[in-house]
Amino acid sequence: MKWLTIQDAADYARESKDSIYDAAADGSLHSHQRVPRGKRRLAEAAVDAWIRGEDEQAQQRACGCVTSHLRPVRTG
């Protein structure tokens, strides 16, 4: 599994860093944080699913976060 930073995900998806951060923050793009207010990480497979327009459940399946050591971000 390849993990991306916000900047890496922006470069990969050809989006702005702010767009990736906003999507991760509002829950439309699945991301993880190890600690509250820590740096976000995104699975490349989840970013691929987001690019394809898949919902967060599909992104979670692509990420495989059920077995991840990182904590999913909770929004709303």
Phi and psi in degrees as GROMACS dihedral restraints (atoms count N, CA, C in turn):
[ dihedral_restraints ]
;  ai    aj    ak    al  type     phi  dphi    fc
    3     4     5     6     1  -101.7    20    10
    4     5     6     7     1   125.5    20    10
    6     7     8     9     1   -99.7    20    10
    7     8     9    10     1   140.0    20    10
    9    10    11    12     1  -119.4    20    10
   10    11    12    13     1   146.8    20    10
   12    13    14    15     1   -80.7    20    10
   13    14    15    16     1   173.6    20    10
   15    16    17    18     1   -57.7    20    10
   16    17    18    19     1   -45.2    20    10
   18    19    20    21     1   -64.9    20    10
   19    20    21    22     1   -43.2    20    10
   21    22    23    24     1   -60.0    20    10
   22    23    24    25     1   -43.6    20    10
   24    25    26    27     1   -64.5    20    10
   25    26    27    28     1   -38.6    20    10
   27    28    29    30     1   -62.7    20    10
   28    29    30    31     1   -45.2    20    10
   30    31    32    33     1   -63.7    20    10
   31    32    33    34     1   -44.1    20    10
   33    34    35    36     1   -63.0    20    10
   34    35    36    37     1   -44.4    20    10
   36    37    38    39     1   -86.7    20    10
   37    38    39    40     1    -5.3    20    10
   39    40    41    42     1    57.7    20    10
   40    41    42    43     1    45.2    20    10
   42    43    44    45     1  -123.0    20    10
   43    44    45    46     1   168.1    20    10
   45    46    47    48     1   -76.2    20    10
   46    47    48    49     1   156.6    20    10
   48    49    50    51     1   -60.4    20    10
   49    50    51    52     1   -40.6    20    10
   51    52    53    54     1   -62.7    20    10
   52    53    54    55     1   -38.6    20    10
   54    55    56    57     1   -63.4    20    10
   55    56    57    58     1   -42.9    20    10
   57    58    59    60     1   -66.4    20    10
   58    59    60    61     1   -45.9    20    10
   60    61    62    63     1   -60.9    20    10
   61    62    63    64     1   -46.6    20    10
   63    64    65    66     1   -61.7    20    10
   64    65    66    67     1   -43.0    20    10
   66    67    68    69     1   -64.8    20    10
   67    68    69    70     1   -39.7    20    10
   69    70    71    72     1   -67.8    20    10
   70    71    72    73     1   -40.8    20    10
   72    73    74    75     1   -67.6    20    10
   73    74    75    76     1   -36.0    20    10
   75    76    77    78     1   -89.7    20    10
   76    77    78    79     1    -0.6    20    10
   78    79    80    81     1    89.7    20    10
   79    80    81    82     1    -0.7    20    10
   81    82    83    84     1   -79.0    20    10
   82    83    84    85     1   -14.5    20    10
   84    85    86    87     1  -124.9    20    10
   85    86    87    88     1   118.0    20    10
   87    88    89    90     1   -64.8    20    10
   88    89    90    91     1   128.6    20    10
   90    91    92    93     1  -144.7    20    10
   91    92    93    94     1   171.4    20    10
   93    94    95    96     1  -132.4    20    10
   94    95    96    97     1   154.6    20    10
   96    97    98    99     1  -138.4    20    10
   97    98    99   100     1   140.2    20    10
   99   100   101   102     1   -75.9    20    10
  100   101   102   103     1   -38.5    20    10
  102   103   104   105     1  -133.8    20    10
  103   104   105   106     1   153.0    20    10
  105   106   107   108     1   -55.6    20    10
  106   107   108   109     1   138.7    20    10
  108   109   110   111     1    66.0    20    10
  109   110   111   112     1    12.2    20    10
  111   112   113   114     1   -83.3    20    10
  112   113   114   115     1   179.0    20    10
  114   115   116   117     1   -69.5    20    10
  115   116   117   118     1   139.8    20    10
  117   118   119   120     1   -83.4    20    10
  118   119   120   121     1   147.4    20    10
  120   121   122   123     1  -128.8    20    10
  121   122   123   124     1   145.9    20    10
  123   124   125   126     1  -129.7    20    10
  124   125   126   127     1   135.7    20    10
  126   127   128   129     1   -75.1    20    10
  127   128   129   130     1   134.8    20    10
  129   130   131   132     1   -55.3    20    10
  130   131   132   133     1   -39.2    20    10
  132   133   134   135     1   -64.3    20    10
  133   134   135   136     1   -35.2    20    10
  135   136   137   138     1   -69.6    20    10
  136   137   138   139     1   -38.1    20    10
  138   139   140   141     1   -64.2    20    10
  139   140   141   142     1   -41.4    20    10
  141   142   143   144     1   -57.3    20    10
  142   143   144   145     1   -45.6    20    10
  144   145   146   147     1   -62.9    20    10
  145   146   147   148     1   -38.9    20    10
  147   148   149   150     1   -65.1    20    10
  148   149   150   151     1   -42.5    20    10
  150   151   152   153     1   -60.1    20    10
  151   152   153   154     1   -38.8    20    10
  153   154   155   156     1   -74.2    20    10
  154   155   156   157     1    -6.1    20    10
  156   157   158   159     1    85.6    20    10
  157   158   159   160     1    17.4    20    10
  159   160   161   162     1   -77.3    20    10
  160   161   162   163     1   152.6    20    10
  162   163   164   165     1   -74.2    20    10
  163   164   165   166     1   175.9    20    10
  165   166   167   168     1   -65.7    20    10
  166   167   168   169     1   -32.5    20    10
  168   169   170   171     1   -63.0    20    10
  169   170   171   172     1   -41.3    20    10
  171   172   173   174     1   -65.3    20    10
  172   173   174   175     1   -37.7    20    10
  174   175   176   177     1   -65.0    20    10
  175   176   177   178     1   -39.6    20    10
  177   178   179   180     1   -64.3    20    10
  178   179   180   181     1   -41.8    20    10
  180   181   182   183     1   -63.2    20    10
  181   182   183   184     1   -42.2    20    10
  183   184   185   186     1   -63.4    20    10
  184   185   186   187     1   -37.3    20    10
  186   187   188   189     1   -70.2    20    10
  187   188   189   190     1   -37.1    20    10
  189   190   191   192     1    73.8    20    10
  190   191   192   193     1    27.7    20    10
  192   193   194   195     1   -67.5    20    10
  193   194   195   196     1   -11.7    20    10
  195   196   197   198     1   -59.0    20    10
  196   197   198   199     1   -33.0    20    10
  198   199   200   201     1  -102.7    20    10
  199   200   201   202     1     5.9    20    10
  201   202   203   204     1   -76.2    20    10
  202   203   204   205     1   154.6    20    10
  204   205   206   207     1   -87.9    20    10
  205   206   207   208     1    -5.7    20    10
  207   208   209   210     1   -93.3    20    10
  208   209   210   211     1   152.0    20    10
  210   211   212   213     1   -91.3    20    10
  211   212   213   214     1   128.6    20    10
  213   214   215   216     1   -64.6    20    10
  214   215   216   217     1   147.1    20    10
  216   217   218   219     1   -74.0    20    10
  217   218   219   220     1   132.6    20    10
  219   220   221   222     1  -103.4    20    10
  220   221   222   223     1   127.9    20    10
  222   223   224   225     1  -122.3    20    10
  223   224   225   226     1   157.0    20    10
